[in-house]
Each structure stands twice: as C-alpha cells, then as structure tokens.
C-alpha cells in the first residue's frame, strides 16, 4: 500500500463536493463521521487527510469527505473495496433539496386555494 495518493479524489453528498488527498502521518482528525472509513480500515492512526470542501452544510460536507476518503483508500488498496462497500462508504447519497417551482412559494408548497 502506498502512502500518498497522487491525485485528489472526489466525494459528494447532497450539494457538497470534497477533494480528498491521503498522506502518511499521525492520523489527527477533527470530525468523526467524515473519517469512519479510516476507522473501519484500521488506518486512522497512520494516515492524515487533506480535504477541500465546497457547498452544502456540515453534514453534507462530512459525508462528502467520508466518500472521498473511502475512494482514496480503495485506490491505494483494492482489497478494502468489499469492506468499505459493505459499510456503504462508496455509495453516493444523491438526496438533494428540491428546486423551488416558479409561481409558487416553495418546492411543494402551493398558494392557499380560495373558492370565493
């Protein structure tokens, strides 16, 4: 297993997009949810993660980083694909906010009906 990915990998969730690069290090992390893939692969104390995230909120960004880390781990070691796939780290969560429709106050909300 190599220590550094050469090219950043992309992870996505909702509107958030994360560019993730793994580097050999001490494994100091800030957000638990984002680095679950490292914990499952028993590499949390050996790898540092450099991530640049844009869009979405905190939960979406953490999910995007989690997917990017999982993809980077699979690129380094193909044997982890089955384990991380089973845990659902390689599946993109495509749920997004529905767009607002024109002429209405929201995506699903309609103006109040008035018979008279």
N, C-alpha and C positions, 0 to 999 in steps of 0.2 A: 504494500500500500504506500503510495507516495504521500508526501506531507503537505503539498500545496497544490491547489487546483490552478491551472494556468489561466483559465478564462472564467470570469464570474458567471454563475448560473442564475437563472431567473426563477423566482417563486411568485405565485399570485394567489390572492384571495379577495373576493369582492372587488373593490376598486383599487386595492393596494398592490403594488408591484415592488419586489425586493430583488436587488442584485447581491448575490452572496458569494464570498470567497473564503475558503478554509485555509488556515495557516497553522503550522505546528506551533504549539505554545502551551500555556498553563491551563487553559480551559476556563478562564474567568468570564462568567456570563451574568447578565442582568435580568433577563426575562425568562422564566421557567418554561412557559408554553412554547416559546419560539425555539427552544433548544431541546425539546423532547426527543428528537431523532438522535442527537448525540448521546443522550442517556440510554436509550434503547440499544444503541450500538456499542455501549460501554467505551465511548471515546470522549466523554465530557471533560476529563482532566488532561487530555492530550492535544486538543485542537482549540484554537481561537477562531472566532467567526468575525469577519469584517462584512458588514451589510450596509447597503444604502437603500433606504425605503422611501417611496413616494406614494401619496394618495391614501385614501381611506382613513380609518380610525385606528386606535391602538390594537383592537382585537384583530382586525383585518391585516394590519402590518405584522403582528406576531405570527399569524397563520401563514402569511407570505414568506416570512423568514424561515419558518418551520419547513415549508415545502422546498425552498431553495437549499437549505442545509441538507435535507434528505436527498435531493437530486445530486448535490456535490458529493455526498458520501457514496452514493451508488456509482458515480463516475470514478471514484477512487477505488472502490472495492465492489465488484459486481455481485459478490455473494450476499451483500446486505440488501439486495433488491427484494428478495422474498420476505425478509423480516420487516423491512420498512413499508412494503406494500401491504402486508397483512395488517399493520397498525394503522394504515390509511394516510400515511405521511406523503405519499406520492400522488394522491388524488386531489385535483383542484376543486375547491369549493366555489362553484360558479354562481352562488346566490348573490344577486346584486339588487340594489334599490331600483324599483320600477320607475320609469320616467313619468313625469307629470304630463298629462294629456292637455292639449290646447282647449281653451274654452271651459275648463273645469278647474276647481280649486286644488286638486291633487291627483295622484295616480289612479286611485279607485273612488275617491270621494266625489260626489255629484252635488250640484246645487239643489237646494230644497225644492221639492215639487209643490206648486201652488195651484189648486184646482180653480180658484177664483181670484 
